[in-house]
Amino acid sequence: MPDLLQIGSITDAMRTRLEAAFTIHQLDDFDPAKITHVVTNGHDGVNPDLMASLSNLQVISGYGVGYDAIDANAAFARGIKVTHTPNVLNQEVATTAVLLLLACYREILRDDAYVRSGDWEAKGGAPLTRGADNQTIGILGLGRIGQAIADKLAPWNPTIVYHTRSKKDVDYKYYDNLTAMAHDCDVLICITPGGPSTNKIVNAEVMQALGPNGTLINVSRGSVVDEAAMVDALSCGTLGWACLDVFEDEPHVPQALRDLPNTVLLPHVGSGTVETRAAMGALTVDNLLQHLKDGTVASAVPECAML
Ligand code: A2R
């Protein structure tokens, strides 16, 4: 059986299917020259030195849509197919974005604590919250997930605007400048890939443009937002609120961010439901098994689509 290197954890369902077709190796027990396939995830990816040492590598199958932790261009140059799991998580990540927006506007965490603490009985009704309807919502990255977010927000009657590098064939207003878009928005939702081209593009200037009544939502990668600048902006009120599923150095979340009341924080669970993780796991394995069968893969990353 061909030799598969496992990086990070895999589910039981994935293991059962993979064990039938591969000899699975862990990082502390493998011969680099024998490994032809790798299974990994968006967080761990493949370390460049490790990739260089796998001289017979043919496929890297990533569990997740983001693959910024894999050097796809280096893989392409060596004829290695990199795959990911697009589409199957669009709806779940979009649900997470909407959930964060509503939780923030309607102060769900504060009001839940208000009931549990006995404050409702002791002090009377909770303070009013902001309404989430009729807001101008800027989507940074209007791709598969960004569009799903726009669709899922429709019942709240938003005005959707967006920023990407190239204008899309959609009816929403396009901004070629992120700061200008943030200036015009109540909410900015980040859903671009990570990597060098988006590194800290949500900087102090963008957050200041979003302003004291603005809400920043990040369901993409922690690297997209300048985290230190965000802590400063939230602390001094130049940015109103932040709702974050992703962080610069996961699972470390700066204490300053955890102490701020104007944040909603999640442990990178954008796609984290039983159903969606099962679909992602199935596609991750499908890519590997299909390659064994006929040399093709089901969902190559764009950089490797021509291989
Ligand atoms: O820039 P464009 O025209 O290539 O549009 C893409 C946009 N995007 C960017 N926008 C602004 N500045 C950039 N430097 C930049 N780079 C990419 O992000 C496109 O509209 C969007 C990505 O869409 P998809 O490739 O369809 O990705 P998907 O499936 O929506 O997932 C987005 C990310 C993943 O890479 C994970 O990091 C995360 O969501 O879970």
Residues whose N, C-alpha, C, O or C-beta is under 5 A from the ligand:
A	BS01	A2R	V65 G66 P86 G141 L142 G143 R144 I145 G146 H163 T164 R165 S166 I191 T192 P193 G194 S197 T198 V219 S220 R221
